[in-house]
């Protein structure tokens, strides 16, 4: 049985378990007023579990006789989304409130899975504290609100100061072009042959992390108008030279052995190796990761590293040739949403409002190293001083881009991930992989909905 088949079986089995658990309480939901809350929990991501337990305690104290049933799902982001989608299909299995990635919001609105929240946020005083840009992440094409953001994030280069110093590179280090990145990687490799100089995710193993923390940093820095989707034409871009150039950079990175090996890159847990082992042991020069990275290294995190505050630096990922705006970052985030099939929508929103109130939002953003989406949280001294990198990752918002807010985006994203995998494993050249991607996009969205750039 190959790895992919085993993983598919595991996903199906876990989804069946989730559905079974949800189904057990569904028959009593409307009578005993039980709210079902589904969210992601892993060994390295427990912050949502703690937040939901806090909200459960506060909610049940307010609503005597109402029970909150927490349903944590042990899965990575990709598998969690698969299991959640299965559960949302039926009223008997759908949770009342659930943890939802922003890139899934529009697809789930079109599928009829999300409850419209306009009437609730209208009378919710806290809603005025949310930034407009954050509110947009949970809105549908009709302008209505369907999800409430928990926090935002950005991506930056995280570098090991010790490794760069041995290669004669400065601190602070700020590459201006892709060539600067490759030049630095070459210097590190020459100075320390046993160190991985500069690694970026690639392949389907790391799922959305491949595109958000790697490929899009490249693609969106290749020139004006170069991306995945043309907003003005409302069509998906094919025939992009920027797409080929981005794949070529990844091929160079892996061919020259500046990155981890292709086999390691295809491991869904490669990020644990890079951040949890290689960084603290000075075995990697730099990588691209999210603004939440310090939460892994802090006391109580999955990879405690007391010296990270003095041993790690950050840089903005450069554009291809140093062209304006000079750097690229990608933003995303997660939300809380309500199922359209909830039998107790008023109670469900009250649970959401408690989980997302000022104190809980402040705790979540500081503990999880998220960028605050509430103005009152963003001005709190405890938030601003949560870790030494808050200003740097927040400043990255100035050059940040967002994934296309389109219901077919998840399928297009997989096609882009497959293109990176084909290139780093030598199955296709960058030109061939780009052509395969173009064909896949035309099949997914229809040729009439594409535009050549």
N, C-alpha and C positions, 0 to 999 in steps of 0.2 A: 504494500500500500504506500503510495508516494506521499510526500509531505503535504502537498496541496489538497489531496483527497482526504487525508487524515484531518486536516484543518477544517475542511468543509463539513465533514461528519461531526466534528466537535462543535462547530457553530450551530448546526442543525439540532444537535442534542441539547445544547445549552439553551437554545431558543425554545425548544419544546418544554424544558424545565421552567423557564421564565413564564411561558404561557400557562403551564400547569399551576404554578404558584398564584398567578394573577387570577386564574379561573376559580381557584378555591375560595377566594373572598368575594368574587363578583356577585354571587347569588345573595349575599347578605349585605351588600354595599348600601343599597337604598334603604334598608330597614335598620341596620345597626349604625348607619352613618360611618362607614369605614372608608378612609381615603387611602388610595394606593399611590405610593411615590416611588418612581423608578429612576435610577441614576447609575453612573459608572463607578466602580471601585476596584482598584488593583493594589498590589503590594507597594507600588511606588506612587499611587494616587489615592489617598484616603481623605483628602480635605472635604470632598463632597459628602462623604459618609458622616464626618463630624458635623458639618453644617446641617445636614438633614436631621441628625439626632438632636441638635440644638433647637431647630425649628419644630420638631415633633414635640419636644418637652414644652416649649412655649405655647404651641397651638393647643395641645391637649389641656393645658392649665386654663386656657381661655374658653375652650369648648368642652365642658364636662359631658361625658357620655359619648364623645366622638373619638374614634380610634384612628390613629395613623399607622398604616402598615408600610414599613420601609422595605423596598425591594432592590437592594444593591446588586448590580450585575458585574461579575468578575470577568472582564474582557477588555481588550485594547479598543481604541476609538472605532476602528473599522468594524470589528465584530460586535461591539455594543450597538452601533447603528443598525446592523443587520437584525439583531435580536429585537431591538426596539420596534423596527418597522413591522416585523412579524406580529408582535404583540398589539400594535396599534390598529391592526386590520379589523378587529372584532371588539364589540362592546364587552364581551365576556372576558377578554384578556387585556384590554387597554388600561393602563394606569390613569389615575386622575391627573397627576402632575408628573412631568418627566424632564430630565436633563437633555437638552437638545443643542447640537452643534449649529452655529449660525448658517453654515453652508447647506444644511438640510431643511431650513425653515420653509423656503419657497416650494420645494418639492413636496413637503408634507402638507402645505396649505392646499396645493393643487390636488393632492390625494384625499383631501377632506379629513385629515387627521387632527388638525388644530382648531381649538375653540377661539372665536374672535373675542378680543379682550377690550374693545373700545369702551363699552359701557362701564367696565370696571376701572380702567385707568382714568377715566373722566372724573371719577369721584375719589381717586387715590391721591392724597396730598403729596406723597413721595414722588410721584411721576414728574413733577416739575423740576426735581433735582437731577434727572437724567439728561445727559448730553444728547443733542439732536442726532448727532452721528451714530450714537449708540442705539437710540430708539429705532433708527432706520434698519438696523440689523434684524429686528424682529417684525418688520412690516411686510405686508404683501403688496402685490402690484396695485391693489385697490386702495392702498394707503392706510388700511386698517392695521391694528396692532394684534399680533398673534403670539408673541413671545417677549419675555422681559430679559434683558442682558444681565449676566452675572459680572462680567468684566471683559476687558479687551486685552489684546496682546500685540506685540511686534516681534520682529526677528532681527537679530544683529549677529555679528561675528563675535564669538567668545574665544579669547586667545590665552594661552599659557605664557605668562611673562618669563618664567624660567627658561622654557624651551626657546622662545624667541631671542632672549638675551644671549644664549650660547651660540646662536646663529648670527649674532651681530646686528639684529634688528632692533629698532628703537622702541621705547615705551614712553608715551603712547604711540601706538602703531595705527596708522590709518591709510590703507591702500587706496589709490585713486582710480586704478583701472584693473581689468582682469589680468593684464600682464604683470601688474604689481603682485597680485596674488600668487601667480605661478612662479615669479622670481623669488618671492619669499619662501615658497614651498621648496624650491630648488636649494636655497641656502640652508634651510633646516635639514634637508635630506643629506646634504654634503657634510654638515657639521655633526649630525647625529643620525647615522644610518638606521638605527633601531627605532627611531621615532616616526610616527605617522605625521607628516607635515601639515596637511590641510585636507580634511575630509568633509564630504557633503553627501547627504543621503541620495540614494538612487534605487530604482526598482519598486516592485509592488509590495515587498515585504513590509516596508514602513508606511505604506498607504499614503494618506494625505500629508504625512510628514515629509514625504519625498518631494512633493510639489511646493508645499508651503515653506519648508526650511531649505530648499535647494533649487529646484528647477525654476520656480517663478522669480527667485532672486536674480537669476540670470536673464530669463526671458523679458521681464519688465524693465531691464536695464539696457536693452539692445537698441533703443531708439524710440522716438515719438510714434505712437500708434501701434507699436508692436506689443502684442499681448495675446490673449486667447479670444477675446470677444470685442467686436467693434460696437460700442454703445450707440453711436450716432446712426449706424446702418442697421443696428439690431441683428447682426449676423456674426457667426463664428468665423474666425480668421483661419485660412489655410494658405499653403504656399509661402509661409513666412520664413524669410532668411534668418530672422532672429531666432526662430525655433531651431533651425539647423545650427546656428552659431552656439546656442546654449547647449545643445547635445554635444557639439564638438568640444566645448570646454570640459564637460563631464568626462568625455572620452579621454582627453589629455590628462586630466586629473588621475584617472584610474590606470591608464596605460603607463604613465610615468611612476606609478606606485606612490603617488603623493597621498592617496586616500587609503582607507581600509581595503582589504581584498574584495573582489566582487562577491565571493561566497559570504563574507561577513556582512556586506551591504544588503544582501537578500534576507538576512535574519531580521525578523520583526523587532527583536530585542537589541539590535546593534547600538541603539542610543544608550542603553544601560551600560554597555561595554565602554563606549566613548566617554560618557559623563561620569559614570560610577567608578571606573577603573583607570582608564587611560589618563584622564585629566589629573586626578590627584597624584598619580605616579609619574607625572611628567613624560608621558608616552605619546602625547599628541600636541601638535602646535596650535591648531585652531579648528573650529567648526562653526557652522551656522545653526543657531537654535533660538528658541523663543524667549521672551522677556521673563517667563516663569522659571527659567533655569536655576536661579539662586535657591528656589524652594527645594530643589533636589539636594543641595549641598549644605543647607542650614541644619542646625541642631533639630533633631526630630524628623528630618527628611530621610529619604531612602538611601542617600549616599553622603552622610555627614562628612564635611571637610572643613575643619576649623580655619584653615589658612586660605580659603578661597577668596576672601575679601581682599587679601594683599597679593595673591598669586595669579589672579585672573584680571584681564582687561577686556574692554569691548571696543568694537569699531563698526561703523556703518558699512554694509556691503556696497562696493563701488559699482558704478555703471560700466558698461563695456569699455568705453574709451574715455571715460571721465566726463562725458557730456552731462548737461543739466538734467536733473537737479543735483547730480553728483553722487547720489546713492539710492538704494532701494531697500525697502522693508515690506513685509507682508503682514496684514492684520486679520485677525479672526476673533473667535471667542465662543463662549457657550451661553446658553439661555435656560430659563425655566419656561416651560409651556404647559398648557392645559389640553387634555384630550377633548376632542369634539364630542366624544361619547361619554364623558363624565356624567354620572347621575347626580352629582352634587357640585355644580359649578361654582356656586357662591362660596361654599366651604373651601373648594379647591383654590380659588383666587385668594381667599384669606390666608391659606397656608403659604401661598406664593409671596404675599405681601409681608408676612412675618419673616420668611426665609431671606427676603431681599431688603429688609429694613436697614436703617443706617448702621446700627451696631453689627449686624450680621454681615452686611456688605463690607464694612471696614475690616472685620475679622477675616473674611474670605480673601479680600484683595491683598492684605498684608501677609497672610499665611501662605497664600498660593502664588505670591509675586505676580499678581495681575495688575493691569493698568485700570485704574478706577473709572467707572462710567457714570458715577454720581458726583455732582459738583461738591456736595458737602463732605464726601469721603476724600476726594482729591485734595482738599485743603487741610486735612487733618495732619498734624505733625507726626503722629505715629505711622501714617501711611507714607509720608515723604521721607521718613527716616527708617523705613522697613529694611532696606538693604542699600549698599553703596551704589547700586546701579539703577535705582528708580529714575533718576533724571535722564540718564543715557538712553534707557529703553523708551521712556516717554518722549524724549526728543525725536526718536526715530519715527514717531507718528507723522512728522512733517514730510517724510518721503515715503510713507507707507501706501501700499496698494491693497485692493481687496479682490477676492475671487468674484467672478461673475455671479450676480444675483439672479440665477436662472435655474429652473427646475431640472434641466438636463445636465447641469454642471457636474454632478457626481459621476456620471458615465464618461463625460469628456475628461475628467480628472484621471480616471483609471487608464484611459488611452494614453495620456501624457506619461503616467507612471510606467506603462508598458514600453513606451519609447525609450525612456532612460535605461530600463533594464536591458533592452535589446542592444543598446550601445555599449554599456559597461561590460557586458558578458561577451561582446564580440560577435553576436548573432547578426547584427546589421550595422552598416555605416550610419553616420548621422543623417545623411541624405535619404537613405532607405528607410530608416526609422521615422523620419519626418513624413515621408510619403505614406507610410503605413498609418501613421496618426491621421493624416489628412483624409485618407479613405475611411477610417473608422469614424471620424467626425461627420463626414457626409452621410454615412449610414445611420448614425445616431440622430442627427438633426434634420437630415434631408439636404440634398445638394443646393436647393434654392435658398437655404438658410445659412449659406457659407459665403465668404467673400475672400478673394485672393489678395494677398498683400506682398 
